Amino acid sequence: MATNSIAISKDVEAISFWQGAVVVLGRFFFALIFLLAGANHFNKQAIGYAASQGVPLASIAVPLSGVVAIAGGLSILLGNRAKLGAWLIVLFLIPVTLMMHQFWTVTDPMMAQIQMILFMKNVSMLGGALLISQFGAGPFSLDARRLR
């Protein structure tokens, strides 16, 4: 009997390690786009494109959105206040999605399709951010370490 309980506890630890590793990998992949894209929000081309799409005060709004995306992405990647970081990503994604990917206004069918794909990509990431905002960073995070 005692041997079985030891074996079970070792298996649980192994599963927990691998589950934690998968969660860390998931956080990395999720955060990567916000870290890379956020850095582009400081160049003139991104600001100019946003202005051409009707973003008000693009010279201020675009770099500010870059700061929000990078802060949220780093928070999720490190698992440090990941729920707050996820809400920053939500705050970033809603206006970006609605203002930059208005596929319903595009007349060229190919461009409309591309914008719809980008819109749905953002909606998907919004879903991921909402999940993180509720469930947190998981194991192997600074948040989990703080709770110990």
N, CA and C atoms as an extended XYZ file, in Angstrom:
444
Properties=species:S:1:pos:R:3:atomname:S:1:resname:S:1:resid:I:1 pbc="F F F"
N         0.814       -1.198        0.000 N   MET     1
C         0.000        0.000        0.000 CA  MET     1
C         0.850        1.252        0.000 C   MET     1
N         1.810        1.301        0.877 N   ALA     2
C         2.650        2.495        0.977 CA  ALA     2
C         3.406        2.743       -0.310 C   ALA     2
N         3.804        1.690       -0.994 N   THR     3
C         4.547        1.861       -2.245 CA  THR     3
C         3.671        2.510       -3.306 C   THR     3
N         2.412        2.108       -3.360 N   ASN     4
C         1.514        2.689       -4.345 CA  ASN     4
C         1.305        4.179       -4.114 C   ASN     4
N         1.160        4.601       -2.875 N   SER     5
C         0.935        6.018       -2.608 CA  SER     5
C         2.169        6.846       -2.947 C   SER     5
N         3.360        6.259       -2.765 N   ILE     6
C         4.579        6.972       -3.137 CA  ILE     6
C         4.643        7.131       -4.652 C   ILE     6
N         4.324        6.060       -5.371 N   ALA     7
C         4.357        6.099       -6.834 CA  ALA     7
C         3.354        7.119       -7.364 C   ALA     7
N         2.179        7.156       -6.765 N   ILE     8
C         1.167        8.117       -7.204 CA  ILE     8
C         1.652        9.537       -6.973 C   ILE     8
N         2.236        9.808       -5.821 N   SER     9
C         2.685       11.166       -5.553 CA  SER     9
C         3.821       11.567       -6.485 C   SER     9
N         4.691       10.604       -6.877 N   LYS    10
C         5.740       10.924       -7.836 CA  LYS    10
C         5.141       11.245       -9.195 C   LYS    10
N         4.116       10.494       -9.612 N   ASP    11
C         3.459       10.761      -10.887 CA  ASP    11
C         2.790       12.131      -10.886 C   ASP    11
N         2.167       12.491       -9.792 N   VAL    12
C         1.515       13.796       -9.688 CA  VAL    12
C         2.545       14.907       -9.831 C   VAL    12
N         3.702       14.721       -9.181 N   GLU    13
C         4.755       15.727       -9.297 CA  GLU    13
C         5.244       15.840      -10.732 C   GLU    13
N         5.393       14.700      -11.425 N   ALA    14
C         5.848       14.714      -12.814 CA  ALA    14
C         4.827       15.404      -13.705 C   ALA    14
N         3.550       15.101      -13.497 N   ILE    15
C         2.501       15.747      -14.296 CA  ILE    15
C         2.493       17.250      -14.005 C   ILE    15
N         2.616       17.616      -12.753 N   SER    16
C         2.627       19.026      -12.393 CA  SER    16
C         3.781       19.758      -13.052 C   SER    16
N         4.960       19.137      -13.097 N   PHE    17
C         6.106       19.766      -13.745 CA  PHE    17
C         5.830       19.995      -15.227 C   PHE    17
N         5.336       18.951      -15.900 N   TRP    18
C         5.094       19.085      -17.339 CA  TRP    18
C         3.943       20.039      -17.629 C   TRP    18
N         2.929       20.021      -16.812 N   GLN    19
C         1.837       20.978      -16.988 CA  GLN    19
C         2.359       22.399      -16.797 C   GLN    19
N         3.203       22.592      -15.788 N   GLY    20
C         3.791       23.907      -15.562 CA  GLY    20
C         4.645       24.355      -16.729 C   GLY    20
N         5.418       23.422      -17.289 N   ALA    21
C         6.268       23.755      -18.433 CA  ALA    21
C         5.424       24.152      -19.640 C   ALA    21
N         4.313       23.465      -19.852 N   VAL    22
C         3.423       23.800      -20.970 CA  VAL    22
C         2.800       25.179      -20.757 C   VAL    22
N         2.420       25.489      -19.525 N   VAL    23
C         1.842       26.801      -19.223 CA  VAL    23
C         2.871       27.908      -19.471 C   VAL    23
N         4.112       27.690      -19.062 N   VAL    24
C         5.162       28.684      -19.316 CA  VAL    24
C         5.340       28.884      -20.813 C   VAL    24
N         5.356       27.808      -21.567 N   LEU    25
C         5.486       27.908      -23.021 CA  LEU    25
C         4.291       28.658      -23.620 C   LEU    25
N         3.115       28.366      -23.123 N   GLY    26
C         1.917       29.074      -23.578 CA  GLY    26
C         1.982       30.564      -23.278 C   GLY    26
N         2.438       30.913      -22.078 N   ARG    27
C         2.595       32.337      -21.735 CA  ARG    27
C         3.599       33.000      -22.667 C   ARG    27
N         4.704       32.302      -22.955 N   PHE    28
C         5.725       32.844      -23.848 CA  PHE    28
C         5.142       33.114      -25.234 C   PHE    28
N         4.463       32.124      -25.811 N   PHE    29
C         3.895       32.294      -27.152 CA  PHE    29
C         2.822       33.379      -27.172 C   PHE    29
N         2.015       33.437      -26.130 N   PHE    30
C         0.958       34.450      -26.078 CA  PHE    30
C         1.556       35.849      -25.974 C   PHE    30
N         2.554       36.015      -25.122 N   ALA    31
C         3.133       37.340      -24.872 CA  ALA    31
C         4.014       37.815      -26.013 C   ALA    31
N         4.586       36.899      -26.769 N   LEU    32
C         5.566       37.253      -27.801 CA  LEU    32
C         5.036       38.287      -28.792 C   LEU    32
N         3.823       38.126      -29.267 N   ILE    33
C         3.277       39.057      -30.258 CA  ILE    33
C         3.121       40.466      -29.676 C   ILE    33
N         2.786       40.563      -28.408 N   PHE    34
C         2.606       41.883      -27.805 CA  PHE    34
C         3.952       42.558      -27.568 C   PHE    34
N         4.960       41.784      -27.244 N   LEU    35
C         6.288       42.350      -27.038 CA  LEU    35
C         6.896       42.815      -28.367 C   LEU    35
N         6.775       42.001      -29.396 N   LEU    36
C         7.347       42.368      -30.694 CA  LEU    36
C         6.545       43.483      -31.376 C   LEU    36
N         5.241       43.338      -31.408 N   ALA    37
C         4.403       44.355      -32.060 CA  ALA    37
C         4.420       45.659      -31.267 C   ALA    37
N         4.442       45.562      -29.951 N   GLY    38
C         4.468       46.771      -29.124 CA  GLY    38
C         5.680       47.627      -29.410 C   GLY    38
N         6.806       46.991      -29.656 N   ALA    39
C         8.034       47.737      -29.976 CA  ALA    39
C         7.885       48.520      -31.280 C   ALA    39
N         7.103       48.004      -32.227 N   ASN    40
C         6.888       48.707      -33.504 CA  ASN    40
C         6.003       49.940      -33.368 C   ASN    40
N         5.339       50.088      -32.262 N   HIS    41
C         4.431       51.220      -32.069 CA  HIS    41
C         5.168       52.535      -31.841 C   HIS    41
N         6.480       52.475      -31.852 N   PHE    42
C         7.264       53.693      -31.645 CA  PHE    42
C         7.882       54.214      -32.941 C   PHE    42
N         7.591       53.568      -34.073 N   ASN    43
C         8.163       54.059      -35.327 CA  ASN    43
C         7.153       54.886      -36.126 C   ASN    43
N         7.679       55.715      -36.995 N   LYS    44
C         6.842       56.665      -37.751 CA  LYS    44
C         5.850       55.961      -38.673 C   LYS    44
N         6.242       54.809      -39.229 N   GLN    45
C         5.348       54.097      -40.139 CA  GLN    45
C         4.081       53.631      -39.420 C   GLN    45
N         4.233       53.090      -38.229 N   ALA    46
C         3.066       52.613      -37.475 CA  ALA    46
C         2.165       53.781      -37.099 C   ALA    46
N         2.760       54.870      -36.685 N   ILE    47
C         1.985       56.054      -36.308 CA  ILE    47
C         1.261       56.605      -37.538 C   ILE    47
N         1.968       56.661      -38.668 N   GLY    48
C         1.362       57.152      -39.906 CA  GLY    48
C         0.217       56.278      -40.378 C   GLY    48
N         0.391       54.967      -40.300 N   TYR    49
C        -0.671       54.052      -40.705 CA  TYR    49
C        -1.893       54.220      -39.808 C   TYR    49
N        -1.677       54.307      -38.510 N   ALA    50
C        -2.796       54.490      -37.579 CA  ALA    50
C        -3.525       55.800      -37.870 C   ALA    50
N        -2.767       56.858      -38.151 N   ALA    51
C        -3.385       58.147      -38.489 CA  ALA    51
C        -4.218       58.013      -39.757 C   ALA    51
N        -3.726       57.259      -40.741 N   SER    52
C        -4.481       57.074      -41.997 CA  SER    52
C        -5.756       56.268      -41.779 C   SER    52
N        -5.806       55.488      -40.707 N   GLN    53
C        -6.992       54.706      -40.376 CA  GLN    53
C        -7.969       55.477      -39.483 C   GLN    53
N        -7.627       56.743      -39.186 N   GLY    54
C        -8.521       57.585      -38.413 CA  GLY    54
C        -8.308       57.549      -36.910 C   GLY    54
N        -7.179       57.012      -36.454 N   VAL    55
C        -6.905       56.984      -35.011 CA  VAL    55
C        -6.656       58.420      -34.543 C   VAL    55
N        -7.444       58.905      -33.599 N   PRO    56
C        -7.240       60.274      -33.113 CA  PRO    56
C        -5.938       60.379      -32.304 C   PRO    56
N        -5.258       61.488      -32.472 N   LEU    57
C        -3.999       61.743      -31.767 CA  LEU    57
C        -3.038       60.563      -31.890 C   LEU    57
N        -2.869       60.065      -33.117 N   ALA    58
C        -2.063       58.863      -33.360 CA  ALA    58
C        -0.636       59.009      -32.847 C   ALA    58
N        -0.081       60.202      -32.910 N   SER    59
C         1.304       60.388      -32.460 CA  SER    59
C         1.454       60.162      -30.951 C   SER    59
N         0.355       60.249      -30.222 N   ILE    60
C         0.364       59.968      -28.776 CA  ILE    60
C        -0.224       58.582      -28.506 C   ILE    60
N        -1.350       58.277      -29.165 N   ALA    61
C        -2.077       57.037      -28.895 CA  ALA    61
C        -1.274       55.793      -29.270 C   ALA    61
N        -0.575       55.843      -30.403 N   VAL    62
C         0.141       54.644      -30.856 CA  VAL    62
C         1.313       54.302      -29.927 C   VAL    62
N         2.198       55.257      -29.600 N   PRO    63
C         3.259       54.898      -28.642 CA  PRO    63
C         2.704       54.491      -27.274 C   PRO    63
N         1.633       55.143      -26.827 N   LEU    64
C         1.023       54.762      -25.551 CA  LEU    64
C         0.492       53.332      -25.615 C   LEU    64
N        -0.111       52.972      -26.734 N   SER    65
C        -0.599       51.596      -26.876 CA  SER    65
C         0.570       50.614      -26.903 C   SER    65
N         1.706       51.043      -27.440 N   GLY    66
C         2.900       50.197      -27.403 CA  GLY    66
C         3.368       49.938      -25.989 C   GLY    66
N         3.329       50.975      -25.163 N   VAL    67
C         3.714       50.816      -23.749 CA  VAL    67
C         2.763       49.844      -23.052 C   VAL    67
N         1.467       49.979      -23.310 N   VAL    68
C         0.465       49.094      -22.691 CA  VAL    68
C         0.686       47.652      -23.145 C   VAL    68
N         0.931       47.457      -24.452 N   ALA    69
C         1.142       46.099      -24.978 CA  ALA    69
C         2.399       45.466      -24.389 C   ALA    69
N         3.479       46.227      -24.315 N   ILE    70
C         4.727       45.692      -23.769 CA  ILE    70
C         4.590       45.394      -22.278 C   ILE    70
N         3.957       46.303      -21.535 N   ALA    71
C         3.770       46.081      -20.092 CA  ALA    71
C         2.908       44.843      -19.848 C   ALA    71
N         1.814       44.721      -20.579 N   GLY    72
C         0.948       43.549      -20.425 CA  GLY    72
C         1.647       42.270      -20.837 C   GLY    72
N         2.377       42.320      -21.947 N   GLY    73
C         3.099       41.144      -22.420 CA  GLY    73
C         4.165       40.687      -21.445 C   GLY    73
N         4.940       41.622      -20.908 N   LEU    74
C         5.974       41.266      -19.923 CA  LEU    74
C         5.354       40.700      -18.648 C   LEU    74
N         4.263       41.298      -18.220 N   SER    75
C         3.587       40.830      -17.015 CA  SER    75
C         3.139       39.378      -17.175 C   SER    75
N         2.564       39.062      -18.331 N   ILE    76
C         2.101       37.696      -18.586 CA  ILE    76
C         3.286       36.755      -18.765 C   ILE    76
N         4.276       37.172      -19.522 N   LEU    77
C         5.446       36.325      -19.758 CA  LEU    77
C         6.115       35.910      -18.452 C   LEU    77
N         6.330       36.878      -17.578 N   LEU    78
C         6.997       36.595      -16.313 CA  LEU    78
C         6.057       36.016      -15.263 C   LEU    78
N         4.761       36.141      -15.502 N   GLY    79
C         3.801       35.691      -14.506 CA  GLY    79
C         3.806       36.573      -13.286 C   GLY    79
N         4.092       37.851      -13.491 N   ASN    80
C         4.127       38.822      -12.403 CA  ASN    80
C         2.908       39.731      -12.529 C   ASN    80
N         1.949       39.547      -11.621 N   ARG    81
C         0.681       40.260      -11.706 CA  ARG    81
C         0.040       40.028      -13.087 C   ARG    81
N         0.013       38.760      -13.463 N   ALA    82
C        -0.447       38.366      -14.792 CA  ALA    82
C        -1.913       38.720      -15.043 C   ALA    82
N        -2.738       38.675      -14.006 N   LYS    83
C        -4.143       39.039      -14.199 CA  LYS    83
C        -4.251       40.512      -14.595 C   LYS    83
N        -3.490       41.368      -13.948 N   LEU    84
C        -3.459       42.785      -14.321 CA  LEU    84
C        -2.888       42.947      -15.731 C   LEU    84
N        -1.817       42.225      -16.023 N   GLY    85
C        -1.228       42.273      -17.365 CA  GLY    85
C        -2.226       41.861      -18.433 C   GLY    85
N        -3.032       40.856      -18.129 N   ALA    86
C        -4.050       40.405      -19.080 CA  ALA    86
C        -5.095       41.496      -19.311 C   ALA    86
N        -5.460       42.219      -18.251 N   TRP    87
C        -6.409       43.316      -18.433 CA  TRP    87
C        -5.791       44.444      -19.261 C   TRP    87
N        -4.486       44.646      -19.140 N   LEU    88
C        -3.805       45.622      -20.007 CA  LEU    88
C        -3.894       45.184      -21.466 C   LEU    88
N        -3.731       43.903      -21.712 N   ILE    89
C        -3.847       43.389      -23.081 CA  ILE    89
C        -5.277       43.566      -23.594 C   ILE    89
N        -6.260       43.332      -22.752 N   VAL    90
C        -7.658       43.568      -23.136 CA  VAL    90
C        -7.852       45.034      -23.483 C   VAL    90
N        -7.328       45.907      -22.636 N   LEU    91
C        -7.409       47.352      -22.868 CA  LEU    91
C        -6.737       47.738      -24.180 C   LEU    91
N        -5.668       47.069      -24.531 N   PHE    92
C        -4.961       47.302      -25.788 CA  PHE    92
C        -5.759       46.763      -26.977 C   PHE    92
N        -6.246       45.531      -26.863 N   LEU    93
C        -6.855       44.848      -28.008 CA  LEU    93
C        -8.191       45.415      -28.450 C   LEU    93
N        -9.017       45.850      -27.533 N   ILE    94
C       -10.360       46.299      -27.931 CA  ILE    94
C       -10.290       47.481      -28.896 C   ILE    94
N        -9.640       48.594      -28.540 N   PRO    95
C        -9.616       49.692      -29.508 CA  PRO    95
C        -8.799       49.382      -30.770 C   PRO    95
N        -7.704       48.657      -30.625 N   VAL    96
C        -6.891       48.316      -31.805 CA  VAL    96
C        -7.707       47.469      -32.774 C   VAL    96
N        -8.410       46.493      -32.264 N   THR    97
C        -9.205       45.609      -33.112 CA  THR    97
C       -10.306       46.380      -33.820 C   THR    97
N       -11.013       47.216      -33.082 N   LEU    98
C       -12.147       47.940      -33.663 CA  LEU    98
C       -11.718       49.068      -34.602 C   LEU    98
N       -10.574       49.669      -34.370 N   MET    99
C       -10.151       50.800      -35.200 CA  MET    99
C        -9.254       50.403      -36.370 C   MET    99
N        -8.444       49.384      -36.191 N   MET   100
C        -7.441       49.060      -37.212 CA  MET   100
C        -7.858       47.932      -38.151 C   MET   100
N        -8.880       47.183      -37.808 N   HIS   101
C        -9.252       46.032      -38.632 CA  HIS   101
C       -10.734       46.054      -38.988 C   HIS   101
N       -11.194       47.159      -39.527 N   GLN   102
C       -12.604       47.339      -39.892 CA  GLN   102
C       -12.882       46.692      -41.246 C   GLN   102
N       -12.872       45.381      -41.267 N   PHE   103
C       -13.048       44.635      -42.520 CA  PHE   103
C       -14.377       44.946      -43.199 C   PHE   103
N       -15.369       45.338      -42.426 N   TRP   104
C       -16.695       45.608      -42.958 CA  TRP   104
C       -16.736       46.895      -43.787 C   TRP   104
N       -15.692       47.728      -43.715 N   THR   105
C       -15.659       48.964      -44.503 CA  THR   105
C       -14.790       48.847      -45.745 C   THR   105
N       -14.071       47.740      -45.898 N   VAL   106
C       -13.129       47.578      -47.006 CA  VAL   106
C       -13.862       47.053      -48.238 C   VAL   106
N       -13.652       47.723      -49.368 N   THR   107
C       -14.360       47.342      -50.602 CA  THR   107
C       -13.636       46.264      -51.405 C   THR   107
N       -12.321       46.250      -51.362 N   ASP   108
C       -11.557       45.231      -52.084 CA  ASP   108
C       -11.721       43.890      -51.366 C   ASP   108
N       -12.259       42.863      -52.053 N   PRO   109
C       -12.528       41.577      -51.385 CA  PRO   109
C       -11.289       40.938      -50.739 C   PRO   109
N       -10.129       41.021      -51.396 N   MET   110
C        -8.936       40.408      -50.826 CA  MET   110
C        -8.491       41.148      -49.563 C   MET   110
N        -8.519       42.466      -49.592 N   MET   111
C        -8.134       43.245      -48.413 CA  MET   111
C        -9.160       43.063      -47.288 C   MET   111
N       -10.430       42.955      -47.670 N   ALA   112
C       -11.468       42.715      -46.656 CA  ALA   112
C       -11.223       41.379      -45.962 C   ALA   112
N       -10.839       40.364      -46.733 N   GLN   113
C       -10.546       39.045      -46.165 CA  GLN   113
C        -9.352       39.125      -45.210 C   GLN   113
N        -8.303       39.829      -45.616 N   ILE   114
C        -7.112       39.980      -44.767 CA  ILE   114
C        -7.482       40.697      -43.470 C   ILE   114
N        -8.252       41.773      -43.577 N   GLN   115
C        -8.647       42.516      -42.381 CA  GLN   115
C        -9.549       41.682      -41.469 C   GLN   115
N       -10.403       40.849      -42.077 N   MET   116
C       -11.252       39.989      -41.256 CA  MET   116
C       -10.398       38.959      -40.517 C   MET   116
N        -9.387       38.413      -41.174 N   ILE   117
C        -8.491       37.458      -40.519 CA  ILE   117
C        -7.774       38.137      -39.354 C   ILE   117
N        -7.270       39.348      -39.571 N   LEU   118
C        -6.581       40.082      -38.507 CA  LEU   118
C        -7.539       40.421      -37.365 C   LEU   118
N        -8.774       40.785      -37.712 N   PHE   119
C        -9.799       41.064      -36.709 CA  PHE   119
C       -10.036       39.822      -35.847 C   PHE   119
N       -10.223       38.666      -36.506 N   MET   120
C       -10.500       37.433      -35.772 CA  MET   120
C        -9.285       36.971      -34.960 C   MET   120
N        -8.072       37.230      -35.461 N   LYS   121
C        -6.863       36.921      -34.690 CA  LYS   121
C        -6.892       37.705      -33.384 C   LYS   121
N        -7.232       38.980      -33.476 N   ASN   122
C        -7.294       39.809      -32.274 CA  ASN   122
C        -8.403       39.355      -31.330 C   ASN   122
N        -9.538       38.952      -31.885 N   VAL   123
C       -10.630       38.441      -31.048 CA  VAL   123
C       -10.176       37.178      -30.319 C   VAL   123
N        -9.443       36.329      -31.013 N   SER   124
C        -8.910       35.123      -30.386 CA  SER   124
C        -7.949       35.469      -29.245 C   SER   124
N        -7.049       36.424      -29.490 N   MET   125
C        -6.119       36.836      -28.431 CA  MET   125
C        -6.868       37.496      -27.282 C   MET   125
N        -7.945       38.191      -27.585 N   LEU   126
C        -8.779       38.781      -26.545 CA  LEU   126
C        -9.352       37.683      -25.654 C   LEU   126
N        -9.779       36.584      -26.259 N   GLY   127
C       -10.269       35.441      -25.485 CA  GLY   127
C        -9.190       34.875      -24.578 C   GLY   127
N        -7.976       34.749      -25.100 N   GLY   128
C        -6.867       34.259      -24.283 CA  GLY   128
C        -6.559       35.188      -23.121 C   GLY   128
N        -6.576       36.484      -23.402 N   ALA   129
C        -6.307       37.467      -22.345 CA  ALA   129
C        -7.387       37.409      -21.266 C   ALA   129
N        -8.640       37.239      -21.668 N   LEU   130
C        -9.717       37.132      -20.678 CA  LEU   130
C        -9.557       35.886      -19.816 C   LEU   130
N        -9.114       34.784      -20.419 N   LEU   131
C        -8.855       33.570      -19.626 CA  LEU   131
C        -7.744       33.815      -18.614 C   LEU   131
N        -6.653       34.446      -19.046 N   ILE   132
C        -5.547       34.736      -18.122 CA  ILE   132
C        -6.012       35.692      -17.030 C   ILE   132
N        -6.892       36.646      -17.379 N   SER   133
C        -7.370       37.607      -16.376 CA  SER   133
C        -8.154       36.920      -15.261 C   SER   133
N        -8.694       35.743      -15.546 N   GLN   134
C        -9.475       35.022      -14.546 CA  GLN   134
C        -8.689       33.916      -13.848 C   GLN   134
N        -7.800       33.239      -14.584 N   PHE   135
C        -7.099       32.075      -14.028 CA  PHE   135
C        -5.650       32.360      -13.657 C   PHE   135
N        -5.119       33.493      -14.085 N   GLY   136
C        -3.762       33.858      -13.715 CA  GLY   136
C        -2.695       33.166      -14.533 C   GLY   136
N        -1.467       33.255      -14.055 N   ALA   137
C        -0.295       32.795      -14.791 CA  ALA   137
C        -0.010       31.317      -14.615 C   ALA   137
N        -0.598       30.685      -13.623 N   GLY   138
C        -0.340       29.276      -13.394 CA  GLY   138
C         0.970       29.037      -12.658 C   GLY   138
N         1.408       27.765      -12.664 N   PRO   139
C         2.636       27.424      -11.947 CA  PRO   139
C         3.855       28.008      -12.653 C   PRO   139
N         4.970       27.981      -11.995 N   PHE   140
C         6.232       28.498      -12.527 CA  PHE   140
C         6.103       29.957      -12.922 C   PHE   140
N         5.533       30.740      -12.045 N   SER   141
C         5.372       32.171      -12.290 CA  SER   141
C         5.745       32.925      -11.021 C   SER   141
N         5.996       34.194      -11.164 N   LEU   142
C         6.275       35.015       -9.981 CA  LEU   142
C         5.030       35.122       -9.102 C   LEU   142
N         3.857       35.126       -9.726 N   ASP   143
C         2.608       35.150       -8.940 CA  ASP   143
C         2.492       33.902       -8.062 C   ASP   143
N         2.776       32.729       -8.617 N   ALA   144
C         2.689       31.474       -7.853 CA  ALA   144
C         3.738       31.476       -6.745 C   ALA   144
N         4.901       31.978       -7.037 N   ARG   145
C         5.957       32.022       -6.022 CA  ARG   145
C         5.567       32.938       -4.859 C   ARG   145
N         4.915       34.057       -5.185 N   ARG   146
C         4.489       35.016       -4.161 CA  ARG   146
C         3.440       34.374       -3.245 C   ARG   146
N         2.609       33.483       -3.786 N   LEU   147
C         1.550       32.842       -3.003 CA  LEU   147
C         2.076       31.769       -2.062 C   LEU   147
N         3.282       31.252       -2.305 N   ARG   148
C         3.840       30.192       -1.435 CA  ARG   148
C         4.211       30.677       -0.087 C   ARG   148
